[in-house]
Amino acid sequence: MMSEPKRLHPASAILTFVKQLKDGIFPVIVLFFVNDYKIYFFIGLAVILIAMIIYSIISWMKYTYRIEDNELRIEFGLFVKKKRYIPIERIQSINESAGIIQQIFGLVKLQLETAGGGAEAEAVLTAVTKEEARRIHSVLAERKKELDHDEIIETVKEEETYLTYKIGAKELMVAASTSSGIGVVLSAAFAFFSQFDELIPFDDIIDRFSFLSNASITVYAILVFIAFFIAWILSIIGVCLKFANFTVVKKETDLVISRGLFEKHQLTIPLERIQAMKISENLIRQPLGYATVHIVSAGGSAKYENVSAVLFPLIKKTKIKQILTEFTPDFSLADQLRPLPKRARRGYVLVYTIPFLVISCILSYFFQPWGYLSLLTVPAGLLIGLASFKDAGWAIHAEQLTLSSRNLVKSTFVVKRKRIQVIEARQSFFQRRLDLASIQSSTTSGLGGTHFMVKGVDIEDAGEVFEWYSYENHAKKDAIL
């Protein structure tokens, strides 16, 4: 009976203990190196570990959940008992994952997301058996049907064959090789060294490699290339681990997305909750004819939104229209976008060129003669500006608004009219003089919603978008029909 309070699997206590260890490991390392009294350090560490074990066990014992009166009811708290009651109709998606500890015990972790979302999932069951997870899925689905139809309809279904997409080994390697993960690796390395600069003997390292001070520019170029190559290899490994076994299954009115090798994730997204589609093409994938397709859905925590929103990690652009029709029939791609007027091109070029020019002038002045090399970035800014102008555009078809723009990544945003929360038009001083405007579409998704903007649209085109979106005009049209 789901109305009876249930505890999580005892492995939940292990997960709580491991989380505390992970959160406290860096301070412990620092204290170990700066503390001269090692005996007191180890005694204190033992006391803290025992306290953490006791806390983990009691937390597991105090955490219960049940489904009662069309609510998921969770009670927890060590010193202060807390209660969280979540109406079933507010639950929008269930994210199922399994870390290393869960896989050892044959368990899964359930995260229940609600409309609007927040920084964290509304409810998290860190360790339940797979059978219990299926039972929770089944009970929640059954209760939601009761709420939708005010009655329970029992049907016997034959085994169905579901529409399935699974990423192949070749696609996975191309996705990993052409991803932007190298930036993430370099950022993580920089963050690590900045946090532990006091523990790392940089002076000794500099002394050991002092012979490089007289090296030629070629040697430095080779070292930089090696560093970027290692970062690229690490990013490939990271993407392969993240999207290994990536599968999308369309089950009736839901999309079930699963992925992961060591840590497995599964996310169920109702088709009716999909707010928009986003198609991304980075600088490497666009010339190769590949793109990534994302889902923008109502509900979902900000913490997991980026990973969970990926519908197809890598797909040929020529196949996007067909595959969207199969998996998300409410969405389709426009055959052609309406380009921006030519008078908007100057604004795009200046926005991307001026920052490079200013920075290059500063570097050239203070770091002669090598600073002059930075002037090579000015043509790059010019090319990015021209590409951004060329790739920007918009279209209206089949009750959908399509917006396209580029920074370093070209993004195409497709949203149904009924899913748009707000459409805004903005004009800067320079746009007003050229009869241009920026249009922004906003939808409900996660924390704060999702916003997409195209700059430099003709003022009459912006008016056309507003007229299309106007509820008054649509009400008149419906009345005539």
MIDRENDO-287346 format. One record per residue (C-alpha): residue in one letter; x, y, z. Coordinates in nm, 3 decimals, always signed. Each point is the difference from the previous one (the first is absolute). Layout:
  r        X        Y        Z
  A        X        Y        Z
...
end
This chain:
  r        X        Y        Z
  M   +0.000   +0.000   +0.000
  M   +0.144   +0.336   -0.105
  S   -0.199   +0.175   +0.274
  E   +0.220   -0.163   +0.264
  P   +0.318   +0.196   +0.085
  K   +0.308   -0.158   -0.158
  R   +0.370   +0.046   +0.059
  L   +0.265   +0.019   -0.266
  H   +0.242   -0.288   -0.050
  P   +0.269   -0.010   +0.276
  A   +0.255   +0.089   -0.268
  S   -0.142   +0.352   +0.032
  A   +0.197   +0.030   +0.325
  I   +0.319   -0.088   -0.190
  L   -0.080   +0.265   -0.262
  T   -0.053   +0.263   +0.270
  F   +0.331   -0.094   +0.163
  V   +0.187   +0.011   -0.333
  K   -0.152   +0.341   -0.080
  Q   +0.121   +0.135   +0.334
  L   +0.347   -0.141   -0.066
  K   +0.008   +0.162   -0.343
  D   -0.112   +0.336   +0.138
  G   +0.260   -0.008   +0.277
  I   +0.300   -0.161   -0.170
  F   +0.169   +0.324   -0.115
  P   -0.009   +0.173   +0.342
  V   +0.137   -0.321   +0.155
  I   +0.291   -0.006   -0.247
  V   +0.081   +0.364   +0.075
  L   -0.013   -0.060   +0.377
  F   +0.226   -0.303   -0.035
  F   +0.275   +0.205   -0.165
  V   -0.025   +0.307   +0.224
  N   -0.045   -0.186   +0.333
  D   +0.324   -0.085   +0.184
  Y   -0.173   -0.221   +0.262
  K   -0.083   -0.306   -0.209
  I   -0.124   -0.210   +0.295
  Y   -0.270   +0.254   +0.085
  F   -0.089   +0.024   -0.366
  F   -0.064   -0.376   -0.028
  I   -0.194   -0.011   +0.329
  G   -0.220   +0.287   -0.117
  L   -0.042   -0.165   -0.339
  A   -0.112   -0.328   +0.162
  V   -0.258   +0.183   +0.214
  I   -0.134   +0.184   -0.305
  L   -0.024   -0.324   -0.202
  I   -0.195   -0.175   +0.279
  A   -0.235   +0.299   +0.025
  M   -0.052   -0.006   -0.377
  I   -0.084   -0.372   +0.006
  I   -0.254   +0.049   +0.281
  Y   -0.153   +0.299   -0.179
  S   -0.030   -0.198   -0.326
  I   -0.176   -0.293   +0.168
  I   -0.246   +0.218   +0.194
  S   -0.073   +0.208   -0.310
  W   -0.086   -0.319   -0.189
  M   -0.229   -0.117   +0.281
  K   -0.181   +0.335   +0.016
  Y   -0.057   +0.030   -0.376
  T   -0.333   -0.152   -0.111
  Y   -0.225   +0.040   -0.302
  R   -0.350   -0.106   -0.101
  I   -0.272   +0.077   -0.254
  E   -0.324   +0.097   +0.169
  D   -0.301   +0.217   -0.094
  N   +0.146   +0.073   -0.344
  E   +0.320   +0.134   +0.154
  L   +0.357   -0.119   +0.032
  R   +0.074   +0.051   +0.367
  I   +0.358   +0.011   +0.125
  E   +0.101   +0.038   +0.364
  F   +0.358   +0.050   +0.113
  G   +0.217   +0.187   +0.248
  L   +0.241   -0.090   +0.277
  F   -0.077   +0.257   +0.269
  V   -0.292   +0.180   -0.165
  K   -0.254   -0.217   -0.181
  K   -0.084   +0.139   -0.342
  K   -0.290   -0.096   -0.225
  R   -0.020   +0.052   -0.374
  Y   -0.331   -0.075   -0.173
  I   +0.005   +0.017   -0.382
  P   -0.330   -0.023   -0.195
  I   +0.032   -0.268   -0.267
  E   -0.138   +0.227   -0.273
  R   +0.299   +0.234   +0.054
  I   +0.256   -0.273   -0.076
  Q   +0.115   +0.062   -0.359
  S   +0.290   -0.240   -0.048
  I   +0.194   -0.274   +0.177
  N   +0.377   -0.014   -0.043
  E   +0.140   -0.346   +0.070
  S   +0.376   -0.046   +0.050
  A   +0.241   -0.247   +0.153
  G   +0.344   +0.086   +0.133
  I   +0.270   -0.253   +0.080
  I   -0.138   -0.078   +0.348
  Q   -0.355   -0.039   -0.131
  Q   +0.123   -0.236   -0.272
  I   +0.190   -0.213   +0.253
  F   -0.323   -0.062   +0.194
  G   -0.228   -0.014   -0.306
  L   -0.175   +0.326   +0.092
  V   -0.101   +0.323   -0.171
  K   -0.040   +0.364   +0.102
  L   -0.328   +0.178   -0.078
  Q   -0.030   +0.377   -0.036
  L   -0.351   +0.136   -0.036
  E   -0.023   +0.335   -0.175
  T   -0.296   +0.237   +0.021
  A   -0.124   +0.284   -0.221
  G   +0.215   +0.310   +0.026
  G   +0.286   -0.194   +0.153
  G   +0.262   +0.142   +0.230
  A   +0.367   -0.028   +0.077
  E   -0.058   -0.355   +0.126
  A   -0.248   -0.279   -0.076
  E   -0.325   +0.023   +0.197
  A   +0.043   -0.354   +0.136
  V   +0.296   -0.239   -0.005
  L   -0.007   -0.370   +0.089
  T   +0.370   -0.081   +0.004
  A   -0.020   -0.379   +0.023
  V   -0.298   -0.216   -0.098
  T   -0.012   -0.339   -0.166
  K   -0.077   -0.017   -0.371
  E   -0.323   -0.181   +0.081
  E   -0.099   +0.278   +0.242
  A   +0.087   +0.262   -0.264
  R   -0.228   -0.172   -0.252
  R   -0.273   -0.014   +0.264
  I   +0.034   +0.372   +0.071
  H   -0.012   +0.077   -0.374
  S   -0.311   -0.217   -0.037
  V   -0.183   +0.141   +0.302
  L   +0.074   +0.361   -0.094
  A   -0.117   -0.059   -0.359
  E   -0.318   -0.172   +0.121
  R   -0.081   +0.275   +0.249
  K   +0.057   +0.267   -0.266
  K   -0.245   -0.181   -0.229
  E   -0.254   -0.001   +0.281
  L   +0.042   +0.375   +0.042
  D   -0.028   +0.062   -0.375
  H   -0.307   -0.218   -0.062
  D   -0.157   -0.026   +0.348
  E   -0.017   -0.377   -0.042
  I   +0.227   -0.301   -0.026
  I   -0.007   -0.170   -0.336
  E   +0.163   -0.342   -0.001
  T   +0.131   -0.116   -0.337
  V   +0.204   -0.294   -0.108
  K   +0.263   +0.095   -0.254
  E   +0.191   -0.226   -0.229
  E   +0.375   +0.033   -0.004
  E   +0.091   +0.305   -0.209
  T   +0.301   +0.085   -0.210
  Y   +0.115   +0.351   +0.086
  L   +0.177   +0.247   -0.225
  T   +0.364   -0.001   +0.112
  Y   +0.313   +0.200   -0.077
  K   +0.341   -0.113   +0.124
  I   +0.327   +0.178   -0.063
  G   +0.252   -0.210   -0.190
  A   +0.370   -0.038   +0.078
  K   +0.098   +0.213   -0.302
  E   -0.245   +0.277   +0.092
  L   +0.121   -0.006   +0.360
  M   +0.363   +0.043   -0.104
  V   -0.087   +0.283   -0.240
  A   -0.207   +0.168   +0.274
  A   +0.288   -0.033   +0.246
  S   +0.263   +0.120   -0.248
  T   -0.199   +0.306   -0.107
  S   -0.140   +0.104   +0.338
  S   +0.089   +0.317   +0.189
  G   +0.117   -0.205   +0.297
  I   +0.360   +0.121   -0.029
  G   -0.106   +0.330   +0.155
  V   -0.157   -0.184   +0.293
  V   +0.321   -0.200   +0.057
  L   +0.219   +0.313   -0.006
  S   -0.240   +0.183   +0.234
  A   +0.000   -0.294   +0.242
  A   +0.381   -0.014   -0.004
  F   +0.024   +0.374   +0.066
  A   -0.250   -0.026   +0.287
  F   +0.195   -0.291   +0.152
  F   +0.335   +0.180   -0.008
  S   -0.152   +0.321   +0.135
  Q   -0.149   -0.189   +0.296
  F   +0.319   -0.189   +0.090
  D   +0.271   +0.242   -0.099
  E   +0.133   -0.001   +0.359
  L   +0.041   -0.379   +0.003
  I   +0.159   -0.036   -0.343
  P   +0.377   +0.077   +0.003
  F   -0.004   +0.238   -0.295
  D   +0.345   +0.139   +0.089
  D   +0.159   -0.344   -0.029
  I   -0.183   -0.066   -0.325
  I   +0.118   +0.333   -0.145
  D   +0.359   -0.076   +0.104
  R   -0.014   -0.341   -0.169
  F   -0.118   +0.152   -0.326
  S   +0.210   +0.318   +0.015
  F   +0.189   -0.115   -0.310
  L   -0.313   +0.086   -0.201
  S   +0.052   +0.370   +0.068
  N   +0.246   +0.013   -0.289
  A   -0.205   -0.221   -0.230
  S   -0.116   +0.115   -0.342
  I   -0.356   +0.095   -0.091
  T   -0.029   -0.334   -0.181
  V   +0.052   -0.190   +0.327
  Y   -0.267   +0.207   +0.172
  A   -0.238   -0.060   -0.289
  I   +0.060   -0.376   +0.025
  L   -0.062   +0.003   +0.378
  V   -0.324   +0.194   -0.046
  F   -0.106   -0.245   -0.272
  I   +0.074   -0.297   +0.230
  A   -0.201   +0.158   +0.283
  F   -0.300   +0.058   -0.227
  F   +0.034   -0.351   -0.146
  I   -0.010   -0.156   +0.349
  A   -0.301   +0.216   +0.090
  W   -0.169   -0.111   -0.325
  I   +0.061   -0.369   +0.078
  L   -0.140   +0.046   +0.352
  S   -0.307   +0.175   -0.141
  I   -0.054   -0.290   -0.242
  I   +0.012   -0.247   +0.289
  G   -0.240   +0.214   +0.203
  V   -0.256   +0.029   -0.281
  C   +0.023   -0.372   -0.077
  L   -0.067   -0.087   +0.364
  K   -0.286   +0.251   +0.022
  F   -0.184   -0.110   -0.314
  A   +0.091   -0.370   -0.013
  N   -0.306   -0.220   -0.062
  F   -0.205   +0.312   -0.081
  T   -0.350   -0.115   -0.091
  V   -0.330   +0.177   -0.068
  V   -0.321   -0.205   +0.011
  K   -0.341   +0.141   -0.087
  K   -0.259   -0.171   +0.219
  E   -0.352   +0.117   -0.078
  T   -0.004   +0.360   +0.128
  D   +0.347   -0.003   +0.162
  L   +0.362   +0.019   -0.107
  V   +0.234   -0.216   +0.209
  I   +0.364   +0.114   -0.024
  S   +0.274   -0.218   +0.151
  R   +0.378   +0.036   -0.008
  G   +0.321   -0.070   +0.188
  L   +0.261   -0.270   +0.049
  F   +0.114   +0.008   +0.364
  E   -0.277   +0.231   +0.119
  K   -0.326   -0.076   -0.178
  H   -0.275   +0.259   -0.041
  Q   -0.358   -0.035   -0.121
  L   -0.241   +0.286   -0.056
  T   -0.370   -0.021   -0.090
  I   -0.143   +0.309   -0.170
  P   -0.372   +0.021   -0.093
  L   -0.039   +0.126   -0.357
  E   -0.261   +0.250   +0.113
  R   +0.258   +0.165   +0.228
  I   +0.247   +0.078   -0.277
  Q   +0.009   +0.377   -0.037
  A   +0.247   +0.038   -0.286
  M   +0.281   -0.160   -0.197
  K   +0.352   +0.140   -0.027
  I   +0.248   -0.102   -0.271
  S   +0.367   +0.084   +0.062
  E   +0.290   -0.002   -0.248
  N   +0.348   +0.089   +0.122
  L   +0.280   +0.125   -0.224
  I   +0.127   -0.353   -0.070
  R   -0.329   -0.183   -0.047
  Q   -0.168   +0.253   -0.227
  P   +0.240   -0.047   -0.297
  L   -0.027   -0.377   +0.047
  G   -0.380   +0.014   -0.016
  Y   -0.065   -0.114   +0.359
  A   -0.206   +0.152   +0.281
  T   -0.122   -0.070   +0.354
  V   -0.372   +0.006   +0.081
  H   -0.119   +0.109   +0.345
  I   -0.340   -0.010   +0.168
  V   -0.129   +0.298   +0.197
  S   -0.263   -0.140   +0.238
  A   -0.217   +0.126   +0.282
  G   +0.135   -0.120   +0.334
  G   +0.353   -0.119   +0.064
  S   +0.256   +0.126   +0.245
  A   +0.266   +0.244   -0.109
  K   +0.267   -0.235   +0.128
  Y   -0.086   -0.275   -0.250
  E   -0.160   +0.204   -0.273
  N   +0.292   +0.015   -0.248
  V   +0.070   -0.372   -0.010
  S   -0.362   -0.118   +0.022
  A   -0.109   +0.233   -0.286
  V   +0.215   -0.172   -0.265
  L   -0.228   -0.192   -0.236
  F   +0.253   -0.093   -0.269
  P   +0.371   +0.061   +0.083
  L   +0.102   -0.015   -0.365
  I   -0.213   -0.023   -0.311
  K   +0.032   +0.090   -0.367
  K   -0.179   +0.328   -0.072
  T   -0.167   -0.161   -0.301
  K   -0.169   -0.253   +0.232
  I   -0.124   +0.243   +0.267
  K   -0.332   +0.078   -0.168
  Q   -0.090   -0.368   -0.041
  I   +0.107   -0.107   +0.348
  L   -0.184   +0.288   +0.169
  T   -0.316   -0.103   -0.187
  E   +0.039   -0.353   +0.137
  F   +0.091   +0.076   +0.362
  T   -0.158   +0.343   +0.056
  P   -0.280   +0.031   -0.258
  D   -0.113   +0.338   +0.136
  F   +0.325   +0.158   -0.121
  S   +0.140   +0.039   -0.349
  L   +0.274   +0.204   -0.165
  A   -0.073   +0.288   -0.233
  D   +0.124   -0.061   -0.354
  Q   +0.152   +0.347   -0.020
  L   +0.072   +0.284   +0.242
  R   -0.066   +0.365   -0.076
  P   +0.343   +0.170   +0.008
  L   +0.085   +0.329   +0.167
  P   +0.011   +0.319   -0.209
  K   +0.345   +0.093   -0.134
  R   +0.008   +0.319   +0.207
  A   +0.026   -0.218   +0.314
  R   +0.333   -0.146   -0.113
  R   +0.206   +0.299   +0.114
  G   -0.125   -0.037   +0.359
  Y   +0.099   -0.367   +0.013
  V   +0.347   +0.071   -0.139
  L   +0.068   +0.286   +0.242
  V   -0.124   -0.190   +0.307
  Y   +0.244   -0.286   -0.062
  T   +0.293   +0.198   -0.145
  I   +0.034   +0.294   +0.242
  P   +0.072   -0.210   +0.315
  F   +0.277   -0.191   -0.184
  L   +0.141   +0.326   -0.133
  V   +0.008   +0.171   +0.342
  I   +0.161   -0.299   +0.172
  S   +0.255   -0.037   -0.282
  C   +0.101   +0.366   +0.025
  I   +0.054   -0.031   +0.375
  L   +0.207   -0.319   -0.035
  S   +0.201   +0.148   -0.287
  Y   +0.085   +0.308   +0.207
  F   +0.104   -0.177   +0.321
  F   +0.151   -0.323   -0.136
  Q   +0.209   +0.092   -0.302
  P   +0.083   -0.167   -0.231
  W   -0.202   -0.317   +0.078
  G   -0.311   +0.203   +0.073
  Y   -0.028   +0.081   -0.371
  L   -0.102   -0.362   -0.057
  S   -0.330   +0.076   +0.173
  L   -0.094   +0.217   -0.301
  L   -0.061   -0.327   -0.184
  T   -0.316   -0.042   +0.210
  V   -0.160   +0.308   -0.161
  P   -0.070   -0.179   -0.333
  A   -0.135   -0.290   +0.209
  G   -0.246   +0.238   +0.167
  L   -0.098   +0.132   -0.343
  L   -0.068   -0.354   -0.128
  I   -0.203   -0.090   +0.311
  G   -0.207   +0.317   -0.044
  L   -0.072   -0.078   -0.366
  A   -0.087   -0.362   +0.086
  S   -0.231   +0.116   +0.281
  F   -0.181   +0.233   -0.240
  K   -0.031   -0.271   -0.265
  D   -0.133   -0.265   +0.241
  A   -0.255   +0.226   +0.172
  G   -0.361   -0.014   -0.117
  W   -0.358   -0.091   +0.084
  A   -0.303   -0.179   -0.140
  I   -0.365   -0.061   +0.080
  H   -0.170   -0.319   -0.117
  A   -0.243   -0.261   +0.135
  E   -0.076   +0.206   +0.311
  Q   +0.372   +0.001   +0.082
  L   +0.258   +0.274   +0.039
  T   +0.356   -0.080   -0.104
  L   +0.286   +0.228   +0.107
  S   +0.364   -0.046   -0.097
  S   +0.313   +0.179   +0.123
  R   +0.370   -0.058   +0.059
  N   +0.270   +0.089   +0.245
  L   +0.271   -0.264   -0.027
  V   -0.276   -0.262   -0.029
  K   -0.289   +0.026   -0.245
  S   -0.329   -0.059   +0.182
  T   -0.343   -0.052   -0.154
  F   -0.298   +0.028   +0.234
  V   -0.337   -0.151   -0.101
  V   -0.302   +0.072   +0.222
  K   -0.375   -0.049   -0.038
  R   -0.208   +0.315   +0.029
  K   -0.202   -0.139   +0.291
  R   +0.324   -0.067   +0.193
  I   +0.130   +0.358   -0.023
  Q   -0.037   +0.186   +0.327
  V   +0.124   +0.340   -0.116
  I   +0.123   +0.162   -0.320
  E   +0.198   +0.322   +0.038
  A   +0.139   +0.253   -0.246
  R   +0.296   +0.219   +0.092
  Q   +0.174   +0.282   -0.182
  S   +0.338   +0.150   +0.073
  F   +0.085   +0.354   -0.106
  F   +0.176   -0.122   -0.315
  Q   -0.275   -0.249   -0.088
  R   -0.263   +0.274   +0.025
  R   +0.189   +0.210   -0.258
  L   +0.010   -0.298   -0.240
  D   -0.361   -0.118   +0.058
  L   +0.122   -0.323   +0.160
  A   -0.098   -0.185   +0.317
  S   +0.089   -0.302   +0.212
  I   -0.274   -0.255   +0.068
  Q   +0.009   -0.236   +0.298
  S   -0.220   -0.302   +0.065
  S   -0.035   -0.143   +0.353
  T   -0.139   -0.334   +0.113
  T   -0.055   -0.167   +0.336
  S   +0.289   -0.233   +0.084
  G   +0.206   -0.062   +0.312
  L   +0.105   +0.289   +0.220
  G   -0.085   +0.332   -0.167
  G   -0.115   -0.141   -0.334
  T   +0.179   -0.020   -0.335
  H   +0.060   +0.308   -0.216
  F   +0.113   +0.025   -0.362
  M   +0.078   +0.322   -0.188
  V   +0.073   +0.102   -0.358
  K   +0.151   +0.346   -0.053
  G   -0.029   +0.221   -0.307
  V   -0.347   -0.102   -0.124
  D   -0.178   +0.246   -0.229
  I   -0.250   +0.204   +0.204
  E   -0.285   -0.109   -0.231
  D   +0.098   -0.366   +0.044
  A   -0.003   +0.046   +0.378
  G   -0.352   +0.140   -0.035
  E   -0.100   -0.305   -0.205
  V   +0.124   -0.230   +0.277
  F   -0.198   +0.197   +0.258
  E   -0.312   -0.013   -0.217
  W   +0.038   -0.378   -0.040
  Y   +0.038   -0.045   +0.375
  S   -0.290   +0.235   +0.089
  Y   -0.277   -0.189   +0.180
  E   -0.250   +0.261   -0.120
  N   +0.073   -0.072   -0.365
  H   -0.019   -0.375   +0.055
  A   -0.328   +0.036   +0.188
  K   -0.146   +0.189   -0.297
  K   +0.128   -0.266   -0.239
  D   -0.152   -0.281   +0.211
  A   -0.333   +0.188   +0.011
  I   -0.007   +0.028   -0.382
  L   +0.078   -0.367   -0.038
end
